Amino acid sequence: MNLPASVTALLPEYVLTLTGVLIMLIEAVLMPSASRKPLGWLAIAGATATGLISVYQLRLGVLTAFSGSIQVDAFSIFFHLLIGAVVVSTLLASLDYFNVHSGEYFALVLFGAVGMMLMTCSVELLMIFIGLEISSISTYILAGFHKGEGSSVEASIKYFLLGSFATAFFLYGIALAYGATGSTGIAGIAAGLGSSATPRMAFLALAMMLVGLGFKVSAAPFHLWTPDVYQGAPAPVVGLMSTAPKAAAFAVLLRITFCGFPAMQHRWSLLLWGLAALSMTIGNMGALKQTDVKRMLAYSSIAHAGYLLVAFSAFAPAGISAACFYTAAYAAMNVGVFAVVTQVGGHKETLRSFADYQGLAIRRPVLAALLAFFLLSLIGIPFTGGFFGKFYVFSAALQAGRVWLAVIGLINSGVACYYYLRLLGSVYTRPVESASATTSAPTSVVSVPAGIGLTLAAAATLMLGILPGHVLHMANYASTSLRTISAPSPPVASSASSVPLSNQPQ
């Protein structure tokens, strides 16, 4: 049966929404003592189905819907697959994590993914804003899911207040963009810049939107929420919010800058140059002083946002593909790190500091080895995804003549070795007999779903380190799709249309 093209364009989002609603309806009729694990498997099945649907969409060509505000192309499908993979790995790693309200957790993860996917395929700023709010509201709630702990409630409130403030900047930027160009469509903005009588207003609009998106990707100086939220939120939630929402925000940033404001690249590339250098430096300097593992990883996340922003200073083909590849590599290794933290600390997260991780290699050698592998990838050691991610990003910057930015990035990568290796040293250090880590360490065995999630993250990180060609080819194809297809065109009628695959750039 042939579905309407408008349904086919947003079929992954429809499937996730219906799955989340079904989970909430089923949980409402379950006995309080009944297991919620089948609901988790239902959520995993729904997220897996969206990946298969996205692969199917790639064969259909370019799909547009809702008067041209939605555009499903190779670029959006790349991020759909990435977000779906992160959601599946997170759900697998946390299937046995929550003892109560787990049905709500599974549904909220799916609803958040709906907003993230909607952001990546939207080519209209107001539609992007809707997707951003759907994603944000879900993550605000998830951050406070340890409802009985003050730090978790504080993390949720702080994330909500600062997130709302940043969203206001993004919305005001949309208003200024409309005032300067007469359009809120990305293609319309690009066309309107050529005849705009207020180019300063247009650049101010872009700067305001960068503030809003800079908060979502935790780039400095919009990073102040990150350490406290990462420390207070549940570990699997942090693994999700540090990767999937960032991937969606970077996808939006790529569309807005390279497609909506290409005429101002000489201006916004310098602005992002400064944000990249600031994020790398502040993130790594802040991580040096941390003794809490999750706070250290929070500052690490700020630094990696800076590494990724380096790609925005490059020219369109190399910069876009490098950013796509780095986003995929970072998602794989960071999901893996927090999956290990989830299994090591348990639901109560009793192991938090570097000292608590002493002797982990003796107590749980497999988890210690996986943690070491993911930390080495975050450093950028060869044969890991982190190495090729940084290699492509810095190469793109050098090709664009951003030598000093690449030098700053390499220096910061050297600084990062210290705190990553410090944690690694604690893992492989024999603990003192009286240390609390030996008495409070969880002894539970890693469940089969969590083992599958860890295996997927480790396999993806290893594959991106030894066989990066396939993903890099997908990133290049996504880059070509973004730069070629997002051209000014008349709006489509109320139904959607599709462009045959043969007309896509090869």
LINNOR-V158023 format. One record per residue. N is the residue number from 1. RES is the residue in one letter. PSI is psi in whole degrees, 0 to 359 (none if undefined). BURIAL is I if it has 9 or more other C-alpha atoms within 8 Angstrom, else O. D_FIRST is the distance of its C-alpha to the first C-alpha in whole Angstrom. Layout:
n={N | N}
res={RES | RES}
psi={PSI | PSI}
burial={BURIAL | BURIAL}
d_first={D_FIRST | D_FIRST}
This chain:
n={1 | 2 | 3 | 4 | 5 | 6 | 7 | 8 | 9 | 10 | 11 | 12 | 13 | 14 | 15 | 16 | 17 | 18 | 19 | 20 | 21 | 22 | 23 | 24 | 25 | 26 | 27 | 28 | 29 | 30 | 31 | 32 | 33 | 34 | 35 | 36 | 37 | 38 | 39 | 40 | 41 | 42 | 43 | 44 | 45 | 46 | 47 | 48 | 49 | 50 | 51 | 52 | 53 | 54 | 55 | 56 | 57 | 58 | 59 | 60 | 61 | 62 | 63 | 64 | 65 | 66 | 67 | 68 | 69 | 70 | 71 | 72 | 73 | 74 | 75 | 76 | 77 | 78 | 79 | 80 | 81 | 82 | 83 | 84 | 85 | 86 | 87 | 88 | 89 | 90 | 91 | 92 | 93 | 94 | 95 | 96 | 97 | 98 | 99 | 100 | 101 | 102 | 103 | 104 | 105 | 106 | 107 | 108 | 109 | 110 | 111 | 112 | 113 | 114 | 115 | 116 | 117 | 118 | 119 | 120 | 121 | 122 | 123 | 124 | 125 | 126 | 127 | 128 | 129 | 130 | 131 | 132 | 133 | 134 | 135 | 136 | 137 | 138 | 139 | 140 | 141 | 142 | 143 | 144 | 145 | 146 | 147 | 148 | 149 | 150 | 151 | 152 | 153 | 154 | 155 | 156 | 157 | 158 | 159 | 160 | 161 | 162 | 163 | 164 | 165 | 166 | 167 | 168 | 169 | 170 | 171 | 172 | 173 | 174 | 175 | 176 | 177 | 178 | 179 | 180 | 181 | 182 | 183 | 184 | 185 | 186 | 187 | 188 | 189 | 190 | 191 | 192 | 193 | 194 | 195 | 196 | 197 | 198 | 199 | 200 | 201 | 202 | 203 | 204 | 205 | 206 | 207 | 208 | 209 | 210 | 211 | 212 | 213 | 214 | 215 | 216 | 217 | 218 | 219 | 220 | 221 | 222 | 223 | 224 | 225 | 226 | 227 | 228 | 229 | 230 | 231 | 232 | 233 | 234 | 235 | 236 | 237 | 238 | 239 | 240 | 241 | 242 | 243 | 244 | 245 | 246 | 247 | 248 | 249 | 250 | 251 | 252 | 253 | 254 | 255 | 256 | 257 | 258 | 259 | 260 | 261 | 262 | 263 | 264 | 265 | 266 | 267 | 268 | 269 | 270 | 271 | 272 | 273 | 274 | 275 | 276 | 277 | 278 | 279 | 280 | 281 | 282 | 283 | 284 | 285 | 286 | 287 | 288 | 289 | 290 | 291 | 292 | 293 | 294 | 295 | 296 | 297 | 298 | 299 | 300 | 301 | 302 | 303 | 304 | 305 | 306 | 307 | 308 | 309 | 310 | 311 | 312 | 313 | 314 | 315 | 316 | 317 | 318 | 319 | 320 | 321 | 322 | 323 | 324 | 325 | 326 | 327 | 328 | 329 | 330 | 331 | 332 | 333 | 334 | 335 | 336 | 337 | 338 | 339 | 340 | 341 | 342 | 343 | 344 | 345 | 346 | 347 | 348 | 349 | 350 | 351 | 352 | 353 | 354 | 355 | 356 | 357 | 358 | 359 | 360 | 361 | 362 | 363 | 364 | 365 | 366 | 367 | 368 | 369 | 370 | 371 | 372 | 373 | 374 | 375 | 376 | 377 | 378 | 379 | 380 | 381 | 382 | 383 | 384 | 385 | 386 | 387 | 388 | 389 | 390 | 391 | 392 | 393 | 394 | 395 | 396 | 397 | 398 | 399 | 400 | 401 | 402 | 403 | 404 | 405 | 406 | 407 | 408 | 409 | 410 | 411 | 412 | 413 | 414 | 415 | 416 | 417 | 418 | 419 | 420 | 421 | 422 | 423 | 424 | 425 | 426 | 427 | 428 | 429 | 430 | 431 | 432 | 433 | 434 | 435 | 436 | 437 | 438 | 439 | 440 | 441 | 442 | 443 | 444 | 445 | 446 | 447 | 448 | 449 | 450 | 451 | 452 | 453 | 454 | 455 | 456 | 457 | 458 | 459 | 460 | 461 | 462 | 463 | 464 | 465 | 466 | 467 | 468 | 469 | 470 | 471 | 472 | 473 | 474 | 475 | 476 | 477 | 478 | 479 | 480 | 481 | 482 | 483 | 484 | 485 | 486 | 487 | 488 | 489 | 490 | 491 | 492 | 493 | 494 | 495 | 496 | 497 | 498 | 499 | 500 | 501 | 502 | 503 | 504 | 505 | 506}
res={M | N | L | P | A | S | V | T | A | L | L | P | E | Y | V | L | T | L | T | G | V | L | I | M | L | I | E | A | V | L | M | P | S | A | S | R | K | P | L | G | W | L | A | I | A | G | A | T | A | T | G | L | I | S | V | Y | Q | L | R | L | G | V | L | T | A | F | S | G | S | I | Q | V | D | A | F | S | I | F | F | H | L | L | I | G | A | V | V | V | S | T | L | L | A | S | L | D | Y | F | N | V | H | S | G | E | Y | F | A | L | V | L | F | G | A | V | G | M | M | L | M | T | C | S | V | E | L | L | M | I | F | I | G | L | E | I | S | S | I | S | T | Y | I | L | A | G | F | H | K | G | E | G | S | S | V | E | A | S | I | K | Y | F | L | L | G | S | F | A | T | A | F | F | L | Y | G | I | A | L | A | Y | G | A | T | G | S | T | G | I | A | G | I | A | A | G | L | G | S | S | A | T | P | R | M | A | F | L | A | L | A | M | M | L | V | G | L | G | F | K | V | S | A | A | P | F | H | L | W | T | P | D | V | Y | Q | G | A | P | A | P | V | V | G | L | M | S | T | A | P | K | A | A | A | F | A | V | L | L | R | I | T | F | C | G | F | P | A | M | Q | H | R | W | S | L | L | L | W | G | L | A | A | L | S | M | T | I | G | N | M | G | A | L | K | Q | T | D | V | K | R | M | L | A | Y | S | S | I | A | H | A | G | Y | L | L | V | A | F | S | A | F | A | P | A | G | I | S | A | A | C | F | Y | T | A | A | Y | A | A | M | N | V | G | V | F | A | V | V | T | Q | V | G | G | H | K | E | T | L | R | S | F | A | D | Y | Q | G | L | A | I | R | R | P | V | L | A | A | L | L | A | F | F | L | L | S | L | I | G | I | P | F | T | G | G | F | F | G | K | F | Y | V | F | S | A | A | L | Q | A | G | R | V | W | L | A | V | I | G | L | I | N | S | G | V | A | C | Y | Y | Y | L | R | L | L | G | S | V | Y | T | R | P | V | E | S | A | S | A | T | T | S | A | P | T | S | V | V | S | V | P | A | G | I | G | L | T | L | A | A | A | A | T | L | M | L | G | I | L | P | G | H | V | L | H | M | A | N | Y | A | S | T | S | L | R | T | I | S | A | P | S | P | P | V | A | S | S | A | S | S | V | P | L | S | N | Q | P | Q}
psi={129 | 124 | 153 | 145 | 329 | 330 | 318 | 324 | 322 | 26 | 319 | 318 | 322 | 317 | 315 | 319 | 313 | 322 | 317 | 318 | 319 | 320 | 317 | 322 | 320 | 318 | 330 | 336 | 359 | 148 | 147 | 329 | 353 | 148 | 140 | 3 | 322 | 329 | 325 | 318 | 325 | 319 | 319 | 319 | 318 | 318 | 322 | 321 | 324 | 325 | 317 | 321 | 321 | 321 | 320 | 321 | 328 | 329 | 339 | 348 | 209 | 126 | 135 | 148 | 165 | 61 | 35 | 6 | 342 | 132 | 111 | 111 | 187 | 327 | 310 | 324 | 323 | 314 | 331 | 313 | 320 | 313 | 318 | 319 | 319 | 317 | 316 | 313 | 320 | 316 | 320 | 317 | 337 | 18 | 326 | 15 | 310 | 132 | 328 | 158 | 25 | 329 | 319 | 320 | 312 | 318 | 318 | 323 | 317 | 318 | 321 | 320 | 327 | 312 | 319 | 316 | 323 | 323 | 318 | 335 | 7 | 136 | 21 | 130 | 323 | 325 | 322 | 319 | 320 | 314 | 322 | 319 | 321 | 315 | 316 | 316 | 320 | 316 | 330 | 315 | 318 | 327 | 332 | 30 | 343 | 80 | 338 | 1 | 132 | 324 | 326 | 318 | 318 | 319 | 317 | 315 | 316 | 318 | 319 | 313 | 310 | 326 | 320 | 321 | 317 | 324 | 324 | 321 | 315 | 316 | 321 | 326 | 322 | 317 | 317 | 323 | 321 | 320 | 328 | 328 | 347 | 16 | 152 | 2 | 142 | 317 | 322 | 324 | 317 | 320 | 324 | 338 | 329 | 331 | 9 | 136 | 358 | 67 | 330 | 322 | 322 | 318 | 324 | 322 | 315 | 319 | 320 | 319 | 327 | 326 | 313 | 315 | 330 | 326 | 317 | 326 | 5 | 48 | 142 | 142 | 25 | 32 | 2 | 335 | 336 | 307 | 316 | 319 | 317 | 323 | 322 | 332 | 154 | 145 | 314 | 328 | 320 | 320 | 324 | 309 | 341 | 356 | 296 | 309 | 327 | 318 | 316 | 318 | 320 | 325 | 317 | 317 | 322 | 316 | 315 | 314 | 305 | 335 | 324 | 325 | 46 | 333 | 342 | 22 | 327 | 338 | 306 | 338 | 324 | 322 | 315 | 333 | 312 | 319 | 321 | 311 | 318 | 317 | 316 | 316 | 310 | 318 | 313 | 321 | 320 | 324 | 334 | 330 | 356 | 144 | 347 | 130 | 315 | 324 | 323 | 317 | 334 | 313 | 327 | 321 | 322 | 316 | 319 | 330 | 323 | 317 | 317 | 325 | 341 | 325 | 333 | 344 | 354 | 176 | 164 | 305 | 308 | 320 | 316 | 313 | 322 | 319 | 319 | 315 | 316 | 322 | 317 | 316 | 316 | 320 | 316 | 311 | 329 | 322 | 320 | 316 | 312 | 336 | 320 | 315 | 322 | 315 | 326 | 314 | 334 | 185 | 324 | 348 | 56 | 335 | 110 | 321 | 168 | 321 | 327 | 337 | 358 | 133 | 9 | 325 | 334 | 316 | 315 | 79 | 324 | 314 | 322 | 318 | 319 | 317 | 319 | 318 | 315 | 322 | 321 | 326 | 321 | 326 | 320 | 33 | 142 | 155 | 21 | 161 | 329 | 327 | 308 | 329 | 311 | 324 | 313 | 323 | 312 | 327 | 318 | 321 | 320 | 321 | 330 | 3 | 13 | 64 | 315 | 325 | 321 | 322 | 316 | 320 | 318 | 321 | 317 | 326 | 323 | 320 | 321 | 334 | 326 | 307 | 330 | 315 | 333 | 317 | 320 | 322 | 321 | 320 | 321 | 21 | 135 | 127 | 157 | 143 | 328 | 1 | 145 | 339 | 329 | 338 | 333 | 2 | 133 | 143 | 5 | 149 | 144 | 128 | 164 | 313 | 317 | 322 | 321 | 316 | 317 | 320 | 318 | 316 | 317 | 319 | 319 | 317 | 320 | 317 | 319 | 343 | 331 | 335 | 67 | 353 | 318 | 312 | 323 | 323 | 317 | 321 | 319 | 319 | 319 | 321 | 316 | 318 | 317 | 315 | 333 | 319 | 329 | 63 | 156 | 132 | 154 | 148 | 148 | 158 | 183 | 331 | 177 | 164 | 163 | 148 | 128 | 151 | 332 | 339 | 357 | 154 | 139 | none}
burial={O | O | O | O | I | I | O | I | I | O | I | I | I | O | I | I | I | O | I | I | I | O | I | I | O | O | I | O | O | O | O | O | O | O | O | I | O | O | I | I | O | I | I | I | O | I | I | I | I | I | I | O | I | I | I | O | I | I | O | I | I | I | I | I | I | I | I | I | I | I | I | I | I | I | I | I | I | I | I | I | I | I | I | I | I | I | I | I | I | I | I | I | I | I | I | O | I | I | O | O | O | I | I | O | I | I | I | I | I | I | I | I | I | I | I | I | I | I | I | I | I | I | I | I | I | O | I | I | I | I | I | I | I | I | I | I | I | I | I | I | I | I | I | I | I | I | O | O | O | O | I | I | I | I | I | I | I | I | I | I | O | I | I | O | O | I | I | I | I | I | I | I | I | I | I | I | I | I | I | I | I | I | I | I | I | I | I | I | I | I | I | I | I | O | O | I | O | O | I | O | I | I | I | I | I | I | I | I | I | I | I | I | I | I | I | I | I | I | I | I | O | I | I | O | I | I | I | I | I | I | I | I | I | I | I | I | I | I | I | I | I | I | I | I | I | I | I | I | I | I | I | I | I | I | I | I | I | I | I | I | I | I | O | O | I | O | O | I | I | I | O | I | I | O | I | I | I | I | I | I | I | I | I | I | I | I | I | I | O | I | O | I | I | I | I | I | I | I | I | I | I | I | I | I | I | I | I | I | I | I | I | I | I | I | I | I | I | I | I | I | I | I | I | I | I | I | I | I | I | I | I | I | I | I | I | I | I | I | I | I | I | I | O | I | I | I | O | O | I | O | I | I | I | I | O | I | I | I | I | I | I | O | O | O | I | O | I | I | I | I | I | I | I | I | I | I | I | I | I | I | I | I | O | I | I | I | I | I | I | I | O | I | I | I | O | I | I | I | O | I | O | I | O | O | I | I | O | I | I | O | O | I | I | O | I | I | I | I | I | I | I | O | I | I | O | I | I | I | I | O | I | O | O | O | O | O | I | I | O | O | I | O | O | O | O | O | O | O | I | I | I | I | I | I | O | I | I | I | O | I | I | I | I | I | I | I | O | I | O | O | I | I | O | I | I | I | I | I | I | I | I | I | I | O | O | I | O | O | O | O | O | I | O | O | I | I | I | I | I | I | I | O | O | I | O | O}
d_first={0 | 4 | 6 | 10 | 12 | 15 | 13 | 12 | 16 | 17 | 14 | 17 | 19 | 17 | 17 | 21 | 21 | 20 | 21 | 25 | 24 | 24 | 27 | 29 | 28 | 28 | 32 | 33 | 33 | 34 | 38 | 40 | 41 | 38 | 36 | 34 | 33 | 30 | 29 | 30 | 27 | 24 | 25 | 25 | 22 | 21 | 22 | 22 | 18 | 18 | 20 | 17 | 15 | 18 | 18 | 15 | 15 | 18 | 17 | 15 | 18 | 20 | 18 | 20 | 19 | 22 | 24 | 24 | 26 | 23 | 23 | 21 | 22 | 24 | 27 | 25 | 23 | 26 | 27 | 24 | 24 | 28 | 28 | 25 | 28 | 31 | 29 | 28 | 32 | 33 | 32 | 33 | 36 | 37 | 35 | 38 | 40 | 40 | 42 | 41 | 38 | 36 | 33 | 33 | 34 | 30 | 29 | 31 | 30 | 26 | 27 | 29 | 27 | 25 | 27 | 28 | 25 | 25 | 28 | 27 | 24 | 26 | 28 | 30 | 33 | 32 | 29 | 31 | 33 | 30 | 29 | 33 | 34 | 31 | 32 | 35 | 35 | 34 | 36 | 39 | 38 | 38 | 41 | 43 | 41 | 45 | 46 | 49 | 50 | 52 | 51 | 47 | 48 | 50 | 47 | 44 | 47 | 48 | 44 | 43 | 46 | 46 | 43 | 43 | 46 | 44 | 41 | 43 | 44 | 41 | 40 | 43 | 43 | 39 | 42 | 44 | 42 | 41 | 44 | 45 | 42 | 41 | 37 | 35 | 33 | 33 | 33 | 35 | 38 | 38 | 39 | 41 | 43 | 45 | 46 | 47 | 50 | 50 | 49 | 51 | 49 | 46 | 47 | 48 | 45 | 43 | 46 | 45 | 42 | 43 | 45 | 42 | 40 | 43 | 43 | 40 | 41 | 44 | 46 | 50 | 51 | 48 | 48 | 51 | 48 | 47 | 50 | 50 | 46 | 46 | 49 | 48 | 44 | 43 | 43 | 39 | 38 | 40 | 39 | 35 | 37 | 39 | 36 | 33 | 34 | 36 | 33 | 31 | 35 | 36 | 32 | 33 | 37 | 36 | 33 | 36 | 39 | 38 | 35 | 37 | 41 | 41 | 44 | 46 | 45 | 49 | 49 | 47 | 47 | 51 | 50 | 47 | 50 | 52 | 49 | 49 | 52 | 53 | 50 | 51 | 55 | 54 | 52 | 54 | 57 | 56 | 54 | 58 | 59 | 57 | 57 | 54 | 51 | 49 | 51 | 51 | 48 | 47 | 50 | 48 | 45 | 47 | 48 | 45 | 44 | 47 | 46 | 42 | 44 | 46 | 43 | 43 | 46 | 45 | 43 | 40 | 38 | 40 | 40 | 37 | 36 | 39 | 38 | 34 | 36 | 38 | 36 | 34 | 37 | 39 | 36 | 36 | 40 | 40 | 38 | 40 | 43 | 42 | 40 | 44 | 45 | 43 | 44 | 48 | 49 | 46 | 45 | 49 | 49 | 53 | 53 | 53 | 56 | 57 | 59 | 57 | 55 | 58 | 58 | 54 | 55 | 57 | 55 | 51 | 52 | 48 | 47 | 50 | 49 | 45 | 47 | 49 | 46 | 45 | 48 | 49 | 45 | 46 | 49 | 48 | 49 | 48 | 45 | 44 | 41 | 43 | 46 | 43 | 42 | 45 | 46 | 43 | 44 | 48 | 47 | 45 | 48 | 51 | 49 | 49 | 53 | 52 | 55 | 56 | 53 | 52 | 56 | 55 | 52 | 54 | 57 | 54 | 53 | 56 | 57 | 54 | 55 | 58 | 56 | 53 | 56 | 58 | 55 | 54 | 58 | 58 | 55 | 58 | 61 | 63 | 63 | 66 | 67 | 67 | 64 | 62 | 59 | 60 | 60 | 57 | 55 | 52 | 52 | 48 | 46 | 43 | 40 | 37 | 35 | 37 | 38 | 35 | 34 | 38 | 37 | 34 | 36 | 39 | 37 | 35 | 39 | 40 | 37 | 38 | 41 | 42 | 38 | 37 | 36 | 32 | 32 | 35 | 32 | 29 | 32 | 33 | 30 | 29 | 32 | 32 | 28 | 30 | 33 | 31 | 28 | 30 | 32 | 33 | 30 | 29 | 27 | 24 | 23 | 21 | 18 | 17 | 17 | 17 | 20 | 19 | 20 | 23 | 25 | 25 | 29 | 29}
